[in-house]
């Protein structure tokens, strides 16, 4: 290979460019992670479920939306079961992205399991579940919260159902666990939030007038940003910048009141949370129950047979 008059072997050229490319790629990944949910919640909250039962994601995703969860009614110790979280929404909906352009909605979820329940190891997950969960990367909330699982952001169009493979604990080896009924909590969002953890509004939000007055001028930049100039009742002028992608619903010379909406509501997503219960069932209890049912069935059968025999003997005696 000849570059700028210098002969360089291909393998050395690849080695030279691989280092900067690796650094660029690593920086891109890190930037993506730090700007993505549920990283925000993991960094800001030691426990995502507050004392009042509210899940932390609701602090940034303000619109309320439905969410569903399906789990078995009961599970055996040391067994793997599926917790299926359903995040319904209209897949035709488009949201405003950080750059102001329209795009599809992402989804994310947090599953709060009972203590000692955790994500099932890969070698215990069936091939069928692995195929259903392809492209979905589930991780523990933190090193000391293995019973809390998070996933996202992932494409919502193909992941309106997220399967969490869960491993149930064994009370015989884990003395902190008992054969009881346990609650399971889940929170799931679709689309971007309206508020950042710092308290600042995202561009996925309604922008309102900060003062009462008259709109004297509206300027639009080449990038699509709008600047609204409002002249207050006392003659003071306030300048408000509206991010790219938001649609103004006001015009010049229009009178507005403080907190009056200047833009349409761009949010098409939201957050929802729900809960369910699951029973950690003892195998001995099931065996005992089956034995009881079988014994009861046999006794009832023998009782019916004995009654028929008694009725037959009575009928014979009446004939004589």
PESULTA-V471022 format. One record per residue. N is the residue number from 1. RES is the residue in one small letter. PHI is phi in radians with two decimals (* if undefined). BURIAL is 1 if it has 24 or more other ideal C-beta (glycine too) atoms within 12 Angstrom, else 0. D_LAST is the distance of its C-alpha to the last C-alpha in whole Angstrom. Layout:
BEGIN
N_RES_PHI_BURIAL_D_LAST ; N_RES_PHI_BURIAL_D_LAST
END
This chain:
BEGIN
1_x_*_0_119 ; 2_x_-2.01_0_123 ; 3_x_-2.13_0_123 ; 4_x_0.90_0_126 ; 5_x_1.47_0_128 ; 6_x_-1.89_0_126 ; 7_x_-1.54_0_124 ; 8_x_-2.27_0_120 ; 9_x_-1.22_0_118 ; 10_x_-1.02_0_114 ; 11_x_-1.14_0_112 ; 12_x_-1.27_0_115 ; 13_x_-1.10_0_115 ; 14_x_-1.13_0_111 ; 15_x_-1.15_0_111 ; 16_x_-1.15_0_114 ; 17_x_-1.45_0_112 ; 18_x_-1.17_0_109 ; 19_x_-1.14_0_110 ; 20_x_-1.10_0_111 ; 21_x_-1.13_0_108 ; 22_x_-1.11_0_105 ; 23_x_-1.13_0_107 ; 24_x_-1.08_0_107 ; 25_x_-1.12_0_103 ; 26_x_-1.12_0_102 ; 27_x_-1.11_0_104 ; 28_x_-1.10_0_102 ; 29_x_-1.10_0_99 ; 30_x_-1.09_0_99 ; 31_x_-1.10_0_101 ; 32_x_-1.10_0_97 ; 33_x_-1.16_0_95 ; 34_x_-1.27_0_97 ; 35_x_-1.84_0_97 ; 36_x_-2.02_1_93 ; 37_x_-1.40_1_90 ; 38_x_-1.57_1_88 ; 39_x_-1.00_1_91 ; 40_x_-0.98_1_93 ; 41_x_-1.17_1_90 ; 42_x_-1.12_1_90 ; 43_x_-1.39_0_93 ; 44_x_-1.75_0_93 ; 45_x_-2.33_1_90 ; 46_x_-1.16_0_88 ; 47_x_-2.29_0_85 ; 48_x_-1.25_1_84 ; 49_x_-1.80_1_82 ; 50_x_-1.35_0_83 ; 51_x_-1.06_0_82 ; 52_x_-1.49_0_81 ; 53_x_1.62_0_79 ; 54_x_-1.31_0_82 ; 55_x_-1.55_1_82 ; 56_x_-0.97_1_86 ; 57_x_-1.01_1_86 ; 58_x_-1.17_1_86 ; 59_x_-1.27_1_89 ; 60_x_-1.94_1_91 ; 61_x_-1.75_1_88 ; 62_x_-1.48_1_88 ; 63_x_-1.33_1_86 ; 64_x_-1.61_0_83 ; 65_x_-2.34_1_80 ; 66_x_-1.36_0_77 ; 67_x_-2.61_1_75 ; 68_x_-2.26_0_72 ; 69_x_-2.41_1_70 ; 70_x_-2.15_0_67 ; 71_x_-2.42_1_66 ; 72_x_-1.12_0_62 ; 73_x_-1.20_0_60 ; 74_x_-2.58_0_60 ; 75_x_-2.38_1_62 ; 76_x_-1.61_1_61 ; 77_x_-1.05_1_64 ; 78_x_1.00_1_67 ; 79_x_-2.04_0_66 ; 80_x_-1.76_1_68 ; 81_x_-2.33_1_67 ; 82_x_-1.76_1_69 ; 83_x_-1.94_1_70 ; 84_x_-1.76_1_71 ; 85_x_-1.78_1_74 ; 86_x_-1.88_1_74 ; 87_x_-2.14_1_78 ; 88_x_-1.36_0_77 ; 89_x_-2.93_1_81 ; 90_x_-1.32_0_82 ; 91_x_-1.19_0_84 ; 92_x_-1.39_0_87 ; 93_x_-1.18_1_88 ; 94_x_-2.12_0_91 ; 95_x_-2.00_1_93 ; 96_x_-1.39_1_96 ; 97_x_-1.51_1_97 ; 98_x_-1.06_0_100 ; 99_x_-1.57_0_103 ; 100_x_1.57_0_102 ; 101_x_-1.54_0_100 ; 102_x_-1.49_0_97 ; 103_x_-2.75_0_94 ; 104_x_-1.24_1_90 ; 105_x_-1.50_1_88 ; 106_x_-1.65_1_88 ; 107_x_-2.25_1_84 ; 108_x_-2.69_1_84 ; 109_x_-2.63_1_81 ; 110_x_-2.25_1_80 ; 111_x_-2.00_1_77 ; 112_x_-1.82_1_76 ; 113_x_-1.61_1_74 ; 114_x_-1.11_1_72 ; 115_x_-0.98_0_74 ; 116_x_1.40_1_74 ; 117_x_-1.39_1_73 ; 118_x_-2.67_1_75 ; 119_x_-1.11_1_76 ; 120_x_-1.20_1_74 ; 121_x_-1.07_0_77 ; 122_x_-1.05_0_77 ; 123_x_-1.24_0_76 ; 124_x_-1.76_0_72 ; 125_x_-1.56_1_73 ; 126_x_-1.15_0_71 ; 127_x_-1.10_0_73 ; 128_x_-1.13_0_71 ; 129_x_-1.19_1_72 ; 130_x_-1.07_0_76 ; 131_x_-1.22_0_76 ; 132_x_-1.16_0_75 ; 133_x_-1.69_1_78 ; 134_x_-1.07_0_81 ; 135_x_1.52_0_84 ; 136_x_-1.85_1_82 ; 137_x_-1.93_0_84 ; 138_x_-1.74_1_82 ; 139_x_-2.34_1_83 ; 140_x_-1.14_1_83 ; 141_x_-1.08_1_84 ; 142_x_-2.77_0_86 ; 143_x_-1.12_0_86 ; 144_x_-1.83_0_85 ; 145_x_-2.24_1_82 ; 146_x_-1.23_1_80 ; 147_x_-1.45_1_77 ; 148_x_-1.91_1_79 ; 149_x_-2.00_1_80 ; 150_x_-2.25_1_82 ; 151_x_-2.62_1_83 ; 152_x_2.13_1_86 ; 153_x_-1.43_1_88 ; 154_x_-2.32_1_86 ; 155_x_-1.09_0_86 ; 156_x_-1.30_1_84 ; 157_x_-1.04_0_84 ; 158_x_-1.94_0_82 ; 159_x_-2.38_1_80 ; 160_x_-1.36_1_78 ; 161_x_-2.20_1_75 ; 162_x_-2.04_1_76 ; 163_x_-1.71_1_74 ; 164_x_-1.81_1_74 ; 165_x_-1.40_1_73 ; 166_x_-2.06_1_72 ; 167_x_-1.78_1_71 ; 168_x_-1.40_1_68 ; 169_x_-1.35_1_69 ; 170_x_-2.03_0_67 ; 171_x_-1.08_0_67 ; 172_x_-1.24_0_66 ; 173_x_-1.89_0_70 ; 174_x_-2.08_0_71 ; 175_x_-1.24_0_71 ; 176_x_-1.44_0_72 ; 177_x_-1.95_1_69 ; 178_x_-2.25_0_66 ; 179_x_-1.40_1_62 ; 180_x_-2.45_0_63 ; 181_x_-1.63_0_63 ; 182_x_-2.10_1_67 ; 183_x_-1.50_0_69 ; 184_x_-2.22_1_71 ; 185_x_-1.96_1_74 ; 186_x_-2.48_1_76 ; 187_x_-2.29_1_79 ; 188_x_-2.54_1_80 ; 189_x_-2.19_1_83 ; 190_x_-2.25_1_85 ; 191_x_1.51_1_88 ; 192_x_-1.37_1_91 ; 193_x_-1.44_1_92 ; 194_x_-1.65_1_94 ; 195_x_-2.32_1_95 ; 196_x_-1.42_1_97 ; 197_x_-1.00_0_96 ; 198_x_-1.32_0_100 ; 199_x_1.74_0_99 ; 200_x_-1.35_0_101 ; 201_x_-1.32_1_100 ; 202_x_-1.51_1_99 ; 203_x_-1.39_1_100 ; 204_x_-1.65_1_96 ; 205_x_-2.72_1_97 ; 206_x_-1.36_1_98 ; 207_x_-1.80_1_102 ; 208_x_-2.01_1_103 ; 209_x_-1.20_1_106 ; 210_x_-1.44_0_108 ; 211_x_-2.44_1_110 ; 212_x_-1.51_0_110 ; 213_x_3.00_1_113 ; 214_x_-2.05_1_114 ; 215_x_-1.34_1_114 ; 216_x_-1.49_1_117 ; 217_x_-2.82_0_117 ; 218_x_-2.27_1_114 ; 219_x_-1.98_0_115 ; 220_x_-2.12_0_113 ; 221_x_-1.42_0_114 ; 222_x_-1.13_0_114 ; 223_x_-1.42_0_111 ; 224_x_1.73_0_109 ; 225_x_-1.25_0_110 ; 226_x_-1.93_1_110 ; 227_x_-2.03_1_112 ; 228_x_-1.82_1_112 ; 229_x_-1.76_1_115 ; 230_x_-2.02_1_114 ; 231_x_-1.66_1_117 ; 232_x_-1.30_0_116 ; 233_x_-1.13_0_117 ; 234_x_-1.67_0_120 ; 235_x_1.57_0_121 ; 236_x_-1.33_0_120 ; 237_x_-1.96_0_118 ; 238_x_-2.06_1_115 ; 239_x_-1.92_0_114 ; 240_x_-2.10_1_111 ; 241_x_-1.69_1_110 ; 242_x_-1.83_1_107 ; 243_x_-1.07_1_105 ; 244_x_-1.07_1_105 ; 245_x_1.79_1_102 ; 246_x_-1.47_1_102 ; 247_x_-1.73_0_102 ; 248_x_-1.25_1_104 ; 249_x_-2.08_0_103 ; 250_x_-2.15_1_107 ; 251_x_-2.45_0_110 ; 252_x_-1.09_0_114 ; 253_x_1.24_0_115 ; 254_x_-1.51_0_112 ; 255_x_-1.55_0_111 ; 256_x_-2.23_1_108 ; 257_x_-1.81_0_107 ; 258_x_-1.03_0_106 ; 259_x_1.28_0_103 ; 260_x_-1.32_0_103 ; 261_x_-1.14_0_101 ; 262_x_-1.73_1_104 ; 263_x_-2.30_1_101 ; 264_x_-1.25_0_98 ; 265_x_-1.35_0_95 ; 266_x_-1.50_1_95 ; 267_x_-1.28_1_92 ; 268_x_-2.07_1_89 ; 269_x_-1.90_1_87 ; 270_x_2.82_1_85 ; 271_x_-2.28_1_83 ; 272_x_-2.50_1_79 ; 273_x_-2.47_1_77 ; 274_x_-2.70_1_74 ; 275_x_-2.62_1_71 ; 276_x_-2.60_1_68 ; 277_x_-2.28_0_65 ; 278_x_-2.46_1_64 ; 279_x_-1.81_1_62 ; 280_x_-1.50_1_62 ; 281_x_-1.73_1_59 ; 282_x_-1.45_0_58 ; 283_x_-1.11_0_56 ; 284_x_-1.13_0_54 ; 285_x_-1.14_0_53 ; 286_x_-1.17_0_52 ; 287_x_-1.10_0_50 ; 288_x_-1.10_0_49 ; 289_x_-1.13_0_47 ; 290_x_-1.12_0_46 ; 291_x_-1.12_0_44 ; 292_x_-1.11_0_43 ; 293_x_-1.09_0_42 ; 294_x_-1.11_0_40 ; 295_x_-1.11_0_38 ; 296_x_-1.08_0_37 ; 297_x_-1.10_0_36 ; 298_x_-1.12_0_34 ; 299_x_-1.10_0_32 ; 300_x_-1.12_0_31 ; 301_x_-1.11_0_30 ; 302_x_-1.09_0_28 ; 303_x_-1.12_0_27 ; 304_x_-1.13_0_25 ; 305_x_-1.08_0_24 ; 306_x_-1.11_0_22 ; 307_x_-1.13_0_21 ; 308_x_-1.10_0_19 ; 309_x_-1.11_0_17 ; 310_x_-1.13_0_16 ; 311_x_-1.13_0_15 ; 312_x_-1.19_0_13 ; 313_x_-1.15_0_11 ; 314_x_-1.08_0_10 ; 315_x_-1.10_0_9 ; 316_x_-1.17_0_7 ; 317_x_-1.16_0_5 ; 318_x_-1.20_0_5 ; 319_x_-1.19_0_4 ; 320_x_-1.57_0_0
END
